[in-house]
Amino acid sequence: MTLARLFLLLAISGALIADDKPAAKKTAVKGDEKAVVLAEKAIPRTELKALVAPGASLKFDFPELTVDRHGAMAACNVTLPAGYEATKKYPLVAWLGGGEGGNTPSKAFLPEGDFIVVGLPYPKGANNPVQANMVGEFAKIWAYHRFMLDEIAKIIPNIDKSRSIIAGFSNGGHSIDGMLRLSSGPKLTDYFGIFVFADGGGTSYTSKGNLPDLKGKFAYACWGSEKGSNKPATSQLPKTLKAKGATAIGSEMTGVGHAFAETEHPKVAEWLEKVALATPAKK
């Protein structure tokens, strides 16, 4: 074998090895521990318009926003109803999870019907200064969510805001309560007409500021009866919401601690179907 041919074979082998390497990685540092995670690549949102179709699941990436509370790229997942038609309007259902949150939608508490569903994450930071595992700085959270909602509406414009639902458990309920009370800029009530609080909200740090006029709006608050639940705070919400004009209902989850019990899901679904989403009677 000639020397030139040997060098050629070595070059080809090197290229094949390089192609076989995994995607580039980045190192995330938490305290004194180091965790290696795959680098994320954002999907341009301009590409999503062509993917809008019945039953489609779309991932909206937001590299321009701060990372979420898990340290991952800001993103939300949206699912369209199986019978989706661009000429019809649909309620958007935004789910805010407990704890660190997430971007996966939840439909467990919804009645039968066609909904556009999305999971909205929380931004990194924006904590309650007294207890870091709780959300706080609700203006920052609302700006984060509002940007995502506005971008979703650019791709999926046929959203019925008056019948849209924002629901949350624990930190999710805290966020809804806190965001409702913001006094400047576009309001949460401009985007949603129905609010579901599951063992969250009503606390001294979330209920700062005044609620807006809630006439024509609907609210469902539920809380556990057992130790560890947010009962002392969340149980006060129905009365407070009604005082601002909302059609509100409260429900105690018997034998439940801090949770959004599965046994409560059908109750919420029935209330949504028969009250909050019911078609007004024709005159």
N, C-alpha and C positions, 0 to 999 in steps of 0.2 A: 504494500500500500504506500502510495506516495505521501509526502508530508502535507502537500496541499489538500489531498483528499481527506487526510486525518483531521485537519483543521475544519473542513466543511462538515464532517460528521459530528464533531464536537459542538459546532455552532447550532446544528439542527436539533441535537439532543437538548441543548440549553433552552431553546425556544419552546420545545415541547414541555419541559419541566415548568417553565414560567406560566404556560397556558393552563397547567393543571393545578396551579396554586389557588387557594380559596380567595374570596373577596377580601379587599383591604380591611384591616381591622383598626379600631381605635381603642384606647385604654381609658376607662372611666375610673376615677379614684373616689372612694367613699371611706372617709376616715383614714385608717392606715392600710385598708384593704384595696387591692387593685382587681378590677374585673375587666376582662377583655370581651368586647361586644362587637358584632359586625357593624361596620359603617353603614349608615342609611343613605339611600338615594331617593330624593324626592321625585314624585311623578308630577309633571306639570299639570296644573288644574285645567289648562286649556284643552287637554286631551280627553277630559272626562265627558264633554258634551256629546261626543260620538258614541259614548258607552251607555247613555241614558236609554233604558229599554225596560219593558215589563220584567219585574223580578230581579233587576240588576242590583249588584252590590258594588258600591263605589267607595274608594278610599281617597279622601281629600288630604293632601299633605300641605303643611304650612311651614316651610323652612324659614320664612321671614319672622315667625313668632318665636318666643322663648320656648324651651323644651318643656315637656309636661312634668308632673310631679314624680314620674318614674325615671326622668332623665332622657326620655325618648323624644324624637322629633314630634312636634305638635302635629296631630292628625286626628281625623274623625272618620268613622265608617258610617255610610248611609246605605240603607236598603229601600228599594222601591217596591210598591205592591205588585203582585203577580199580574193584576189587570191594569197596570198603569197606562194612562192615555194622556198625551200632552195637552189635549183640549179640555181636560177636567181638572178641578181643583181638589187638593187633598190636604188633610191636616198633617202637620209635621209633629212628630213626637220626639222630644229631646230627653234623653235619660242622663242623669248625673249620679254616678255611683257613690258608694260610701268609701271611707278610708282615703286612699290615694287617688281614687277615681279610675277612669279608663275611657276608652273610646269605642266600646262595644255597645250597640243598642240593646234595649230590653223591651220585649213585647208581652211579657208574662202577665201584665195587669190590664191589657187592652181587650176590648170586646172584639167580636168578629167584625171585619170591615177592612177598608183600604186605607193604610197609613204609610207615610214616608217616615222612617225611623232613623234616628242618629244617636250616637253616643258621644257626648262632649267631655273632654278631659279638663283637668285643672292645670293652670300654669305653675311652673316651679316657683316656690316661694309663695307669696300671697297667703301667708299663714296667719292664724290667730297668734299674736305675740305672746299670749299667756300660755298657749298650748300648741306646739308646733305641728302636731298631727291633725289639728283642725284647720279648716280653711278660714281665711280672713281677707282683708283688703278686697272687698267685694267689687269695688270699682275696677280693679285690675282683672278680676275674674270675668266680669261682664264685658269689658273691652275685648278680652280674649274670645269669649263665646260669640259676641256680636260680630266680630270679624269673620269667624267661621260661618255663622248663619248667613251673613251677607254674601259670602262667596258661594255657599250652597245655592242660594236663591238665583245667582247668576247662571248656574248650570241647570237648576231645576226651578223655573220661575213660577210654576203653577201651585204655589203653597197657599193654603187658606189659613192666614194668620189668626183670624178671629176664632177658629176652632182648633188651633194648634195647642199642643199640650207640652208642658215642661214638668217632669217628675223627677224626684230624687230621694235617695235614702241617706240618712245620717248627714254626712258632709254635703250631700246633694240637697237635702232639705234646708240645711243651714244656708247654702249658697242662694237658693231661691228666695228665702226670706230676706237675706242681706241685699240681694240685687233688686228686689222689689222696692226697697226703700231708698234707692239712690235718687238724688234730687236733680241732677243735671244730665244733659244729653239724652239720646234716644232711650226710651223706657222698655223694661222687660214686657210691659203690657202692650207695647206696640208690636211685639212679635208673638205673644201667646195670649190665649183667652182662658186657659184652664191650667190650674196649678195643683200638683199632687205632692204632699209632704209626707214621707214615710219615716217616722221617728226622728225627725230633724226639724230645725227651725224653732223660733219662739224663745231662744236663749237671750240673755242680757247683752251678749256681744253681737248677735246677728240682727236683733230687732232695734238697732239704733236708727234714728230717723223716723219719719212718718211714712205710712203706706200711702200710695196714690189712690185716686178714686177708682174703685173696683166695681162700679155698677156695670152689669152685663157680663161680669167675669164669674168664673166658677172655681171652687177650691175644695179639695178633699185632704183632710189631715188624719193620720192614724198613728197610734203610739202603743207600745207594749205596756202591759199591766204590771210586769214583774221588775225586780231590782235590776238596775243596769240600763233600763230604758230611758228615753228622753221625755217620759210622761210629764214631769212637772212643767216643762217648757212647751212642748208641742201641743199639749192638751189645751193651752190657752189660745192657740191660733184661731180656731173656728170663730170664737166670739169676736176677736180682734178683726178678722177678715170681714165678718158680717157687718161690723160697725162701719166699714168703708164701702158697703154696698154689694159685696160679693155674695153669691149663692154658695154657702159653705156648709160643710158637714164634718163632724168629728166621729172617729171610730176607735174604740179601745180594743186592742188585740189581746184577748184573754189568754193568760198562761204564757205570754211571749215577753222576752226581755228586749234587748236592743237588736231588732231585726225587722225586715219587711217580710212578714210571714206569708208562706204560700197560701194559707187559708184566707188571707186578706185579699189576694189578687182577684178572685171572682167577685168580691164585694165592690172593689174599685171598678172592675169592668162593667158590672151592672149599673153602677151609678153613672159612669161615663155614657153608657148607651141610653139609659132612660132619662137622664137629667142633663148633663153637660153637653152631650152631642145630639140630643134629641132635636128633631126638626120642629121649629115653632109651628103651632097650629095655624092653619090658614083662616083668615077672617072672612 
